[in-house]
């Protein structure tokens, strides 16, 4: 993982109280776990930022 990817992930986390790194989006989740977590956060009315890891391979690998 490059320093740039680490910086990008750090910036995302520091800029938002709650971040959901997920496959897909809250409206169109691409896996069951992502869907359940997004629905729970929505049900609890949590203000969160989502990141679709399927759109950025480096971010996906970087959060592992």
C-alpha positions in Angstrom: 0.0 0.0 0.0 1.4 3.4 -1.0 1.6 6.4 1.3 -1.0 8.1 -0.9 -3.5 5.4 -0.3 -2.8 5.5 3.4 -3.3 9.3 3.4 -6.5 9.0 1.4 -7.9 6.5 3.9 -6.7 8.6 6.9 -8.4 11.7 5.4 -11.7 9.9 4.8 -11.7 8.6 8.4 -10.7 11.9 10.0 -13.3 13.9 8.0 -16.2 11.7 9.1 -17.5 10.5 12.4 -18.7 7.2 11.0 -17.4 5.6 7.7 -18.7 2.5 6.1 -16.3 0.9 3.7 -18.6 -1.3 1.7 -19.1 -3.2 -1.5 -21.6 -1.0 -3.4 -23.6 1.9 -2.1 -26.2 2.2 0.6 -28.9 2.4 -2.1 -27.4 -0.5 -4.2 -25.3 -2.7 -1.9 -23.3 -5.4 -3.7 -23.0 -7.9 -0.8 -25.2 -9.1 2.1 -23.0 -7.8 4.9 -22.8 -4.3 3.3 -26.5 -4.3 2.9 -27.2 -5.3 6.5 -24.7 -2.8 8.0 -26.1 0.1 5.8 -29.7 -0.8 6.9 -28.7 -0.9 10.5 -27.0 2.5 10.3 -30.0 3.9 8.4 -32.5 2.4 10.9 -30.5 4.0 13.8 -30.5 7.3 11.9 -26.7 7.4 12.0 -25.1 10.1 9.8 -22.4 8.1 8.0 -20.1 8.4 4.9 -19.9 5.4 2.7 -17.1 4.4 0.4 -17.7 1.9 -2.4 -14.5 -0.2 -2.3 -15.4 -1.8 -5.6 -14.6 1.5 -7.3 -11.1 1.7 -6.0 -8.9 -1.4 -5.8 -6.2 0.4 -3.8 -8.7 1.6 -1.2 -10.1 -1.9 -1.1 -6.7 -3.5 -0.5 -5.7 -0.7 1.9 -8.5 -1.2 4.4 -7.8 -5.0 4.7 
